[in-house]
Amino acid sequence: MSTPELQQDLHAIRISKVSKRYGDFPVLKEINAEVTRGEVVVICGPSGSGKSTLIRTINRLEEINSGSISFDGRDIHAPMKTRELNRMRSRIGFVFQSFNLFPHLSVVDNVAMSPIRVKGVAPDVAHKKALLLLDRVGLADKANAYPGQLSGGQQQRVAIARALAMEPPVMLFDEPTSALDPEMVGEVLAVMKSLAAEGMTMLCVTHEMGFARDVADRIWFLDAGQILEIATPEEFFKHPRHPRAQRFLADLRH
């Protein structure tokens, strides 16, 4: 029989009674949820429901007003020095909607920079690893190109490789395909699917319901700053329980 400590260790992330306000406006209200190691969670819901704010609190890009978020048993929002915070963030990969690549650096330098600066990895070692990661996302031939020479889908795949360069145990994706032309969405989702197949713990804010249906282990449905439903894809798409989730899916189908 597992001890409580071992059971707790199965959870990469625990969110407990998390609330967040912008001034007097509540964005997140008493959020409670857990992510198990190796699990793929898709966070969905209507625009303005708090999805991106929630995922940004998980690596403290957004501060919370109350509650706690733990990663590997450590409170992410506890007081800590900048260096300590950066070290913790380096273990939580984050892929943004807008790529956020450095335009003046080559693709391979974009991927290699964080391991060199944050982890102190030797430049030649970091560049070799960067080339392997670029090959993994199908962009080995673009190593010496600059971000401005790439399509949006290619830039987002570089951003994924850059996040993976820090060897994070958890990856967060904040609407990674919403800034892309439709024909580029598939190439980014294919990389995300391969990560999921390899057992990466992932939280994804996305409107790509096909990806949610095919890849997610669980879906969190948010509206007005609250998680209204947590379900498997089969449960969520076939038999959503909450009336707001039912309405959301009906609107999507129309």
N, C-alpha and C positions, 0 to 999 in steps of 0.2 A: 504493500500500500504506500502511495506517495506521501511524503511529508508535506505540510502546508508550505514550507519554504520551496520545495521542488515544484509544487503546483503553481506558486506565485511566479516562479522563474519561467514558466511557459509563456507568460505574457510579456511581450516586448514593450508595450505601451499601455498605461492605465490612465484614464481620464476620469476624474472624480469631482462632481459638483462644480464644473467650470463655468464661470460667468464672465462676460466681457461687455463693457459699455464704451460707446463713443459719446462722451459728455453724459447726457441723461438718456441716450438712446441705447436700449439693450440689444446687443448683437448676438450674444450667446447666453442661454439661460439654463443653468444647472445641468450641464452636459455630463452624462455618465456613459462610458464605453470602454472596451478593452480590445486590444489587438494581440492575437497570439502569434508567436514566432512562425514565420513561413506563411502567414495568412495574407491574402490579397483582399483589401477592403476598398470598395468603391463608395464614395460619398456623393450622393446626388440630391437634387431638389431644385425648386424654382430659383430664378435669379434673385439675389438679395436675401437668401435664406441663412447666410452665415457660413457657407461651406469653405470658402477660401480663408476666412478669418480663423475658422477652427483648425485647418491644416497648418496655418502659419503660427498658431500658438504651440504646435507640437515641437518646433525647433526654436521657439521664442523669438521669431520675427515679429510677433505680436505679444504684448504683455497681457496677462489676465487680471481681472479685478478680484476674483475669489476662486477657491477650489484648488486643485493640484493636478499636475500631469507628471507621471513618472515614466522614465525610460530606463530599462534595465535596473529597476528598483531605485533610481535616483530622481529626486524632484527637480524637474527642468527649470521651474520658476523660483527655486530657492535662491537666496542671495549668493552670488559668486563673483569672483573677479573676471575681468574680460578674457584673460587667457584661458581660464577654466571654462567659460562659456563657449569660446571658440573651439576648444578641444571637444566639448560635448557636441557642438553643432557639426563638427567634422565627421561624426559617426552617424549623422542623420542626413542622407543625401536629399537634396531639394532640387526639383526641376520646375522652373518657372514657366509661366505662360509666354513670356516675351524673351526667352533664350538667355539674355544677360551675358552674352559672350563679350570678351574684350576685343574691340574691332582692330586694335593696333597689333595684336598678337596672332601668330599663325594658329591654325587649328591644333596642331600637336602641342604648341606652347600653352594654349588655353587649357588643355587637358592635364598637362604636366605641372602647371604652376602651383596648385594647392598642395600636392604632396611635397614639393620642394620647399615651399614657404612655411607650411603649417607643420608638416611631419619631419622636415629636415632630410628628406630622401635625396640622395645624390642625383644631380641633374641627368646623368647618363642613364641611371636606373629608371628614373621617372619618365624619361622620354621613351625608353623601351616599353615600359608598361603602357604608356599613352598610345603607342602604335598598336599594341595588342588590343586595347580597348576600342580604338578606331576601327580596327578590323572586325571586332565583335559587332559593331553597329553598322558595318558595311561601308565604312568611309576611309579605309586605309589609303586609297588613292588621293585623298584630299588633305593629307597631313600637312602639307606645306602651303595650302591655300589659306586665305584670310576669310573671316566670317562674311564679309560683304560680297564675296565671290560665290557664296553658297545659297541654295534655295532655303526657304523657311524650314522645310522638313529636314534638310541636311543640318541646318543650324541646331534644330532641336535634338537631333541624334548626337551631335557633338556635345550639347549640354548634358545629355544623359551619360555619355562617356566621361565627361568632366566630373559629374557627381560620383560615378563608379570608381574613379581614380583614387578616392579616399577610402575605398573598401568599406563602405558603411553597411551595418547590419540591417538598416531600415532605409527605404526610399520613399519620399513624398513627392507626389506629382500634383501641381496646381493647374488644372485645365491645360495640360500640355499640348493639346491640339487645337485649341479655340482660336489661335492666331494664324492658323495655317489654311491655305487653300485646300478645298476638299480632296484634290488628287494627291496631296502630300500627307493626309491624315494616316493612311494605311501604313506607310513606312515607319512612322513613329509608333503606332500601336503594335506593329510586328515586333519591334525591339522590346516594348513593355511586356508583351506576351511571352517572349523568350526569357525575360528576367523572372516572370511569375513561374514559368515551367521549371526554372532552376532553383526555386524555393526561396526567392527573395521576399522578405516582408515588405509589403507595399501598401500605402494609402493613396488613393487616386481620387481627386475631385475631377469629374468629367461628365460631359453630356453625351458621351459615346455609349449609348445603351447596349449596342451589340457587344462592345468590349465588356461591359458590366455583366451581361448575360453569360458570355463565354468564359471569362477569366476570373471573375470575383468569387471568393469564398463566401463573403457576406456583403450585404449592401446596407449602408446607413442612409436613411431618408430624412433630410432636414427640411424644416420650414419654420420661418419666423424665429430662428435661433434655437430651435429645439430638435432633438432627434425623436421623430415620431414613430419610426419603425426601424427595427434591425431584423434582417431576414436573409435567407439564402436567395440567390437569383431566381431559383424555381418558385419559391414561395412569393417573392416580391412581384415577379412579372405575371404569375398565374393567379395568385390569390392575395393581393395586397390587403392588409387588414384595416389600415387607417383610412378614413374617408378622404383625407387630403392626398394620400399616396394614390388612391384610386382615381382621383380627379387628375392628378399629375400625369399618370400613365394614359388616361383617356385623352388628355390634351396632346400628348406625344403622338398617339396613334392617329389623331385627326390632322 
